[in-house]
Amino acid sequence: MPRTLRCAGLALVAAAHLALSPAASGASEQERQCPVPGSFSAFEPLVPRTARALAGGQAVVIVVLGGASSLGRAAGGASLSWPARMAGALTLRFPAARIKVMDLAAPRQTAQEAVARLARDVLPLKPTLVVWETGTMEAVRGVGVDEFRETLETGLDELLAVGIEVVLMTPQFSRDTDAVIRFDPYLVTMREMADLRDVPLFHRHGIMRYWAESGMMDLRARTSEGRRALAERLYECIGRAMADLVARDAAGPETPADPEGRR
């Protein structure tokens, strides 16, 4: 990828051009709950040990690995990040459980850098679940897809070998970044590795695209105030959706909305 495009991509990813659309801002409270079609999760594997621990009021440690989009800075701070919102949603749903979400995300962290941290930073925490948000920097830098696949395989195998459940999370979506960065090969690779290792994939890219194309969110805002407002809203929505994915087994089965809609 040409250097100019890589630099432009980094700027676009960092800016996270997000703002509420007029349609969304005028909708009822229920309509503004940013629903996620069941097709995005209906056929994903469960995380049964995590769900049982939540339902049973046990201690649950969730570690988040990722980049800047998992730190909440675009919204104003860690308390507004999607991991914090996920923790809040799970705590509200399972008040007896002792839930601790540890956000180990780092700006511009690659999959290789995340894997290098597993033995030192992640395994000693004895997490019940690891949410691994990845793929953004690989797409921005044009890392070889085979190399990315091998890195995912190494990281997943290291976590699964010691009984830690894993959810993979795909990169964010915006029309601007997709115009200059080829995310598709990395999205396909993440889908393939999730299937091969029987772990759920949280398709953030597809979910955000659905919200954008349905008119719920406008991803082309340019003002700093608008970007911050929607970053806060987006992280709330992503955190709630991730909590729903994690807790599916504890909450009971869901009815697929569209069997043909799996992304």
C-alpha positions as CSV (number, residue, x, y, z in Angstrom):
1,M,0.0,0.0,0.0
2,P,1.4,3.5,-0.9
3,R,2.7,5.5,2.1
4,T,0.3,8.3,1.4
5,L,-2.7,5.9,1.6
6,R,-1.3,4.3,4.8
7,C,-1.0,7.7,6.4
8,A,-4.4,8.8,5.3
9,G,-5.8,5.5,6.6
10,L,-4.2,6.0,10.0
11,A,-5.6,9.5,10.2
12,L,-9.1,8.3,9.3
13,V,-9.0,5.4,11.7
14,A,-7.8,7.7,14.5
15,A,-10.4,10.3,13.8
16,A,-13.3,7.8,13.7
17,H,-15.7,9.9,11.6
18,L,-18.9,9.2,13.5
19,A,-22.0,11.2,14.3
20,L,-25.7,10.6,14.9
21,S,-27.8,10.9,11.9
22,P,-30.8,13.2,11.9
23,A,-33.1,10.2,11.6
24,A,-31.5,8.6,14.6
25,S,-31.5,11.7,16.8
26,G,-35.2,12.1,16.1
27,A,-36.2,8.5,16.8
28,S,-38.0,7.2,19.9
29,E,-35.9,5.8,22.7
30,Q,-36.6,2.2,21.7
31,E,-35.6,2.9,18.1
32,R,-32.3,4.5,19.3
33,Q,-31.2,1.3,21.0
34,C,-29.1,0.4,18.0
35,P,-30.4,-3.2,17.6
36,V,-28.2,-5.9,16.1
37,P,-30.0,-8.3,13.8
38,G,-29.9,-11.9,15.1
39,S,-28.1,-13.0,12.0
40,F,-24.9,-11.5,13.2
41,S,-24.7,-13.8,16.2
42,A,-27.2,-16.7,15.7
43,F,-24.7,-19.1,14.3
44,E,-21.7,-18.0,16.3
45,P,-20.3,-20.5,18.9
46,L,-21.2,-19.9,22.6
47,V,-18.7,-19.1,25.4
48,P,-20.4,-21.5,27.8
49,R,-18.0,-21.3,30.7
50,T,-18.2,-17.5,30.8
51,A,-22.0,-17.6,30.5
52,R,-22.3,-20.2,33.3
53,A,-20.1,-18.1,35.6
54,L,-22.2,-15.0,34.9
55,A,-25.5,-16.8,35.6
56,G,-24.0,-18.5,38.6
57,G,-22.9,-15.3,40.3
58,Q,-19.2,-16.3,40.1
59,A,-16.1,-14.3,39.5
60,V,-15.6,-13.4,35.8
61,V,-12.4,-11.8,34.5
62,I,-12.6,-10.5,30.9
63,V,-9.5,-9.2,29.3
64,V,-9.7,-6.9,26.2
65,L,-6.9,-6.8,23.7
66,G,-7.1,-4.3,20.9
67,G,-6.1,-0.9,19.7
68,A,-7.1,2.7,20.1
69,S,-10.8,2.1,19.4
70,S,-11.0,-0.1,22.5
71,L,-9.6,2.7,24.8
72,G,-12.5,5.1,24.5
73,R,-10.4,8.2,23.8
74,A,-12.6,9.3,20.9
75,A,-15.5,9.5,23.3
76,G,-13.6,11.2,26.1
77,G,-12.1,8.5,28.3
78,A,-11.9,4.9,29.5
79,S,-15.2,5.1,31.3
80,L,-16.9,5.7,28.0
81,S,-15.1,2.9,26.1
82,W,-17.0,-0.1,24.8
83,P,-15.2,-2.5,27.3
84,A,-16.5,-0.3,30.1
85,R,-20.0,-0.2,28.6
86,M,-19.8,-4.0,28.2
87,A,-18.9,-4.3,31.9
88,G,-21.8,-2.1,32.9
89,A,-24.3,-4.0,30.8
90,L,-23.1,-7.4,32.2
91,T,-23.2,-6.1,35.8
92,L,-26.7,-4.8,35.3
93,R,-27.8,-8.1,33.9
94,F,-25.9,-10.3,36.4
95,P,-25.7,-8.3,39.6
96,A,-24.6,-11.3,41.7
97,A,-21.6,-12.0,39.5
98,R,-18.2,-10.5,40.3
99,I,-17.3,-9.0,36.9
100,K,-13.9,-7.5,36.2
101,V,-13.1,-6.2,32.7
102,M,-9.4,-5.3,32.2
103,D,-8.7,-3.2,29.1
104,L,-5.2,-4.0,27.9
105,A,-5.7,-2.3,24.5
106,A,-2.8,-0.1,23.2
107,P,-2.8,2.4,20.3
108,R,-1.8,0.9,16.9
109,Q,-1.3,-2.5,18.5
110,T,-0.8,-5.2,15.9
111,A,-1.9,-8.9,16.2
112,Q,1.8,-9.9,16.6
113,E,2.3,-7.4,19.4
114,A,-0.8,-8.6,21.1
115,V,0.4,-12.2,20.9
116,A,3.7,-11.2,22.3
117,R,1.9,-9.9,25.4
118,L,-0.1,-13.0,26.2
119,A,2.4,-14.8,28.5
120,R,3.5,-11.6,30.2
121,D,0.3,-9.6,30.5
122,V,-2.7,-11.8,29.9
123,L,-2.2,-15.3,31.2
124,P,-1.2,-14.2,34.8
125,L,-4.6,-12.6,35.1
126,K,-6.3,-16.0,34.6
127,P,-9.1,-14.5,32.6
128,T,-12.3,-16.4,31.9
129,L,-12.6,-14.7,28.6
130,V,-10.4,-12.7,26.2
131,V,-12.0,-10.3,23.7
132,W,-9.4,-9.8,20.9
133,E,-10.1,-6.8,18.7
134,T,-7.6,-6.9,15.8
135,G,-7.0,-6.6,12.1
136,T,-7.0,-2.8,11.8
137,M,-3.3,-2.2,11.8
138,E,-2.7,-5.2,9.5
139,A,-5.1,-3.7,7.0
140,V,-3.6,-0.2,7.3
141,R,-0.1,-1.4,6.9
142,G,-0.9,-4.0,4.3
143,V,0.5,-6.9,6.3
144,G,0.4,-10.2,4.4
145,V,-2.8,-12.1,5.0
146,D,-0.9,-15.4,5.5
147,E,1.2,-13.8,8.2
148,F,-1.9,-12.4,9.8
149,R,-3.6,-15.8,9.7
150,E,-0.5,-17.5,11.3
151,T,-0.5,-14.9,14.1
152,L,-4.2,-15.4,14.8
153,E,-3.7,-19.1,14.9
154,T,-0.8,-18.8,17.4
155,G,-2.7,-16.4,19.7
156,L,-5.9,-18.4,19.7
157,D,-4.1,-21.7,20.3
158,E,-2.1,-20.2,23.2
159,L,-5.3,-19.0,24.9
160,L,-7.5,-22.0,24.2
161,A,-4.8,-24.4,25.3
162,V,-5.2,-23.1,28.9
163,G,-9.0,-23.1,28.9
164,I,-9.5,-19.4,28.2
165,E,-12.5,-18.6,26.0
166,V,-12.0,-16.1,23.2
167,V,-14.2,-13.8,21.1
168,L,-12.6,-12.2,18.0
169,M,-13.7,-8.7,17.1
170,T,-13.3,-7.3,13.6
171,P,-12.2,-3.7,12.8
172,Q,-14.5,-0.7,12.8
173,F,-16.3,0.4,9.6
174,S,-16.5,3.8,8.0
175,R,-17.0,4.7,4.4
176,D,-13.9,6.9,4.5
177,T,-11.5,4.2,5.7
178,D,-13.0,1.5,3.5
179,A,-12.4,3.8,0.5
180,V,-8.6,3.7,1.0
181,I,-8.0,0.5,3.0
182,R,-8.8,-3.1,1.9
183,F,-10.3,-4.7,5.0
184,D,-12.0,-7.6,3.2
185,P,-9.1,-10.0,3.1
186,Y,-8.5,-9.6,6.9
187,L,-12.2,-9.9,7.6
188,V,-12.4,-13.1,5.7
189,T,-9.3,-14.4,7.5
190,M,-10.8,-13.7,10.9
191,R,-14.0,-15.4,9.8
192,E,-12.0,-18.5,8.7
193,M,-9.9,-18.6,11.9
194,A,-13.0,-18.2,14.1
195,D,-14.6,-21.1,12.3
196,L,-11.5,-23.3,12.5
197,R,-11.0,-22.7,16.2
198,D,-14.7,-22.7,17.0
199,V,-14.7,-19.3,18.7
200,P,-17.3,-16.6,18.2
201,L,-16.7,-13.6,15.9
202,F,-18.1,-10.3,16.8
203,H,-18.5,-8.7,13.4
204,R,-18.1,-5.1,14.5
205,H,-17.3,-4.1,10.9
206,G,-20.5,-5.6,9.5
207,I,-22.7,-4.4,12.4
208,M,-21.5,-0.8,12.0
209,R,-22.0,-1.0,8.3
210,Y,-25.6,-2.2,9.0
211,W,-26.2,0.7,11.3
212,A,-24.8,3.2,8.7
213,E,-26.8,1.7,5.8
214,S,-30.0,1.5,7.8
215,G,-29.7,5.3,8.4
216,M,-29.1,4.9,12.2
217,M,-25.7,6.4,12.1
218,D,-23.9,8.9,9.9
219,L,-20.2,7.9,9.6
220,R,-19.2,11.0,7.6
221,A,-19.3,13.7,10.4
222,R,-16.4,16.1,10.3
223,T,-16.7,18.2,13.5
224,S,-14.9,17.2,16.6
225,E,-18.1,17.6,18.6
226,G,-20.0,15.4,16.3
227,R,-17.3,12.7,16.3
228,R,-17.1,12.7,20.0
229,A,-20.9,12.5,20.4
230,L,-21.2,9.5,18.2
231,A,-18.1,7.8,19.5
232,E,-19.8,7.8,22.9
233,R,-23.0,6.5,21.4
234,L,-21.2,3.9,19.3
235,Y,-19.2,2.6,22.2
236,E,-22.4,2.2,24.2
237,C,-24.0,0.3,21.4
238,I,-20.9,-1.9,20.8
239,G,-20.5,-2.6,24.5
240,R,-24.1,-3.7,24.9
241,A,-24.0,-5.8,21.8
242,M,-20.8,-7.5,23.0
243,A,-22.5,-8.2,26.4
244,D,-25.4,-9.8,24.6
245,L,-23.1,-12.0,22.6
246,V,-21.2,-13.2,25.6
247,A,-24.3,-13.8,27.7
248,R,-26.3,-15.7,25.1
249,D,-26.1,-19.1,26.8
250,A,-27.0,-17.6,30.2
251,A,-29.9,-15.7,28.7
252,G,-31.4,-18.6,26.8
253,P,-31.5,-19.3,23.0
254,E,-32.2,-16.5,20.5
255,T,-34.3,-16.9,17.4
256,P,-32.3,-16.2,14.2
257,A,-33.6,-13.2,12.3
258,D,-32.3,-14.3,8.9
259,P,-30.5,-17.6,8.4
260,E,-29.0,-16.2,5.2
261,G,-27.6,-13.1,6.8
262,R,-24.5,-14.4,8.4
263,R,-21.6,-12.1,7.5
